[in-house]
Amino acid sequence: MLTPDEAPLAVSIAARYPYKPYRHHRVWSRARQLAIQQVELERTLAGTGGFAVATASDEAEAVVTGRPLMWDSEFFGVPMGRLDGVFSDEALPNTTLADAIRVALAHLRGQGVRHVTAKLDAADVRAVGLLEDAGFRLVDALVTYYTHPHRDVPPVVREIGQVRWYAPSDEAQVLALTADAYRGFRGRFHLDPHLPTDRADAFYVEWARQCCAGRMADRMVVADDGQGHIYGWASSRLLEPLSSVGGTRLWVGSLGACRRDAPGAYAGLLRRLAIDHYERGDASETQTQNHNIATVRLYETVGFRYIRTEYTMHAWLP
């Protein structure tokens, strides 16, 4: 187990990990990516219950980081945690990396955690297999699309309604529209038999409420008919500490939704956010499930380009 003072050791191990999340963005240099990793690892270690497990075999090394999830635990009524990273040298034996994962999960169990989430780059097939061996199951596959801050301008698309910035008076409509849009949605929480279905149903409305309050989104736009009736909404948040440390700000999509009879409104909403970020010299990211072809095509129409795929996995610690 590493102490907060040993964060540089974790960074030196993670530096050799070949599947860094921003390796294809062509915005942050290798040095900047390492600086971002260091700050993120330091934050994990300094947080409540945060930890890092390091292991070595000859010259090959690995580090597994994790933490309890306080907000999630309270919302779902289940003690929840997360593996933030499973970084390893490709030369490391499978058994050694498996040991690091086992120790990390034992540490979370010792903190009372019973439900663990992990997200891995789809290219890291070995780590995916080792997490499956440790009891994890696949619950989601996300594709990330990206706009570069200095390349193609997001193209003009047809807007449905009048796209404008969110106002507090829009909250009731945003929540009602979100509840209807996500009715019957099958996300990773619904697919997990260890989580209460009623809380999974309520999760997206609560997410929308947190966006309206400015806690899970920094910018929000809505499309209305000119008389205050909303067709849809979208939001983004500034990713930190990456933006401050990396020197180029990155905005990531938070949540959004459209009325079932006006799905085309989402293109104009996304474009408004993307062009605003572009004009500021900022980069943008947005995600959807890999099987959501309609949304992927919408991203491409707005000028986003494919950049990454990740698997989300859940495990239950008995």
N, C-alpha and C positions, 0 to 999 in steps of 0.2 A: 504494500500500500504506500503510495506516495503522499508526502505532505505538501501543503501549498508552496513551500519553499523549493520543492523539487519539480515544479511545473516545467522549467527548462528541459529537464530530462524527458518528460512526456513529449514536449515539442520536438526534441531531437529524434525521437522514435517516430512520431507522426510525420515528420518531414520526409521520411522514406516511403510513406504510404502512397501507392501509385494512383489511387482513385479519389483524389481531392475534389471536393464539390465544385470548385471554381476553375478547374484546370482548363476548360475549353472556352472560357469567357473572353479571353484576350483583352482584358482590362487591367487585371491585377498581376503584377510581376510575381515571379516565384518568391522573391523576398517579401513582397507584400502579403502573399498568401500565407507564408510562415508566420508573419507578424499577426495576422488575423487569427491563425490557429492558436498562437501563444496566448492571446488575450482571451479567447473563448475557453481554453483549457484552464487558465487562471481563474476565470469566473466560475467555472464548474467546481473547481477545488475549493474556492472561497465561499460557495453557497452552502446553505443549510443541508447537511447530509451529503454534499458532493464528494466524490472520491475518484481515484485513478489507481488501477492495478497495472503494474509493469512486470514483465517477465523477459527473460533472455535465454537464448540457446546458442552458444558460441558467439558469432557476430550478429545474429539475427535477433530482432527484438519485437515486442508488441506492447501496446498499452490499451486498456479498456477503461473508459470513463463512464460515470453515471451519477444519478441523483434521484431523490424522491420528488414526486410531483404534487405539491401541496394543493394547488387550485383544483387539479383534476381529481385528487382524492376526495376533496370536500364535495365536488359537484356530483360524482358518481357514487359516493358512499363506499368506495373500495380503496384500500391503501395502494397507491399507484406509484410507479417509478419509471425511469427511462435509462437506457444505455445511450449516451450521447455520441460515443464513438467506439469503433472497434478497429484500431489502427495496427497494421502489422507489416513487417518485412515479408515479401513473398517467399524468401528462403526459410522462413520460420517453419518448423515442423507443425503439422496439423494438431498433434497432441499437445504441444506447448501452448498454442493459441486457444485450444479447447480448455486447457487448465485455467488460463486467464479469464475466460468467459465464466467458467464454473465458480471461480473465486469472487468475481464481480457479482454474480447472482446470489451467492451465499451472503455477501456483504449486504445487499439490498434486503434479503430475507431477514437478516439480523436486525435491520432497521424497521422491521414490521411490514415491509412492502410485500404485496401478494401478486400484483399485476404489473408487468413490465412491457414497455414499448421499445422497439429498436427500429431505426431506419438506416438502410444500407444502400450504397450505390449498386445498381443492377449488375455492373461489371465485376463486382467483388463476389463471384460465385462461391469461392471457397468459404468466406465468412458466412454467407447465406446458409450453406450446408451445415456449418458448425453450429449456427444458431438453431437450425431445425433439430440437430442432434441433441441440443440442450433443452428442447421442449417448445421452441417458438413455432408459430404457424403463420403463414402468409395471410394478411388481411387486406392489403391494398397495394397497388402499384401506381405510382405517380409519375407523370411526365412533366418536365419543366420547360417552359418556353421563355424566350429572352429577347430584349431589344438592347442593342449596343448604343451607348450614349453619343457616339460620334459618327455613326454610319447612316444607314438608310432612314429617312424620315418616315415615321408611321403614316401609311397612306390614308387618304380621306375615305371614309366609309359613310354609308347612308345612316342617318340618325333617325330613330323613331321617337317622336316627341321632342321636347326641349331638354337638352342635357345641361344640368347646372350643379353647383355645389350643394351638398346636403345642408339642410337647416334643421335645428332641433324640433321644429314643428312637424317634420317628416317622420319622426320616430314611430308613431303608432302604425302608420301605413307600412313602413319598412318591416316592422315585426310581423304584421299580419300577412304581408306578401311573402315573407320568408317562410312562415309556418306553412302556407299553402304550397309554395314551390318545392319544399323539401318533404312534403307528405308522401310517404311510401319510399323515400330514398333509402338505399341500402349502402351505408358507409361502413367504415372499419369497426365502429362501435356496435352497429347492429349485427355484424357478422361474428361478434365475440360473445360466446354463450355465458361468459362469466360477468357480463355487465348487464344491469337492469335495462330492459327495453324502453321503459318510460323515460329514463334519463337520456338514452340515445336519441329518442324522438325530440326531447327538449333541447338537445345540445346546440343545434343550429340556430334556434331562436335565441338562445342565450348568447351565442357567438355574435349574432346580429346586434343584440342589446349592448354587448361589450364594445362593438365597433361604434355604435351611436354615441357611447359614452367616451370614446377616444382612448380606450384602454387596449383594444385589439386592432385599431386602425388609426392612422394619422390623417388620411384623406378619404373623403367619400363623395361620390357623385350620384345623382338621381336623374331619371328621365321622366318628365311629366307631360301632361296633355295641354299645358298652358293654363289650366284651371285648378291645378293642385293635385290632380289624381295621378299617382305614380305608376309607371309601367315597369320600372326596375331600378336597381341600384348596384353599385360596385364600390370596392374600397381597396386601399393599399396601406402598407405600413413601412416605415423606414427601418431597414435592417441594421441593427447595432449589435456588437461594436464594429461590424465589418465596415460600415460607411465611414466612421471616424478614422479607423486605423488604416483602411485601404486607400483612402484619399479620393475615391469615387463613390458617390452615394448609390445605394441599391434599394429600390422600392420593390416589395414583394406583394403580390395579391393576397388579400385577407379573405373576405367572403363577399358574395354578391348573389343576387337572385333577380329573376324577371317573372312577370305574370305569365301564366301558362299560355295565354292567348297572344302574347307579345314577346316571344323568345328572341326575335331579331333586335330588340332594344339593347341587348348586351354588347353588340359590336360597337355601337356609338359610345357606350359607357366606358368600355375598355380603351377605346381610342382616345377619349378625352383624358384619361389618366396617363396613358402612354405618351401622348404629345406634350402634356404638361411636364412630365419627367424629362423628356428628350430636350425640351427648350431650356431646361435648367442644367443640362449637361449630365443628367443622371441616367443610370441604367434601370431597367425594369425586368421583373420576373413574374410569371404566373404559372399555376399548376392546375392539373386536372387528372382524373383517373385515365389510365392508358387506353381503356376501352370506350371513352367518351369521345367518339369520333366527331360528333357535331361541334363540341366545344373546341377540339383541336383545330378543325377547319376554320372556326371563328378566329382563333388565335393567329392562324396563318394569314387570314384576310386582313387583320389589323396590323400585320407586319412583324409579329413575334416569330422567332425561329427556335426550333428544337435544340435543347442544350444538355438535358440530363434525364435519366430514369432512376427512380429509387423504389425499393421495396419496403413496405412497412410491415413489421412483424410483432405479434403479441405472444407473451408467455404468461402462464399462471404458475406461481410458486406455491406448492402445497404446504 
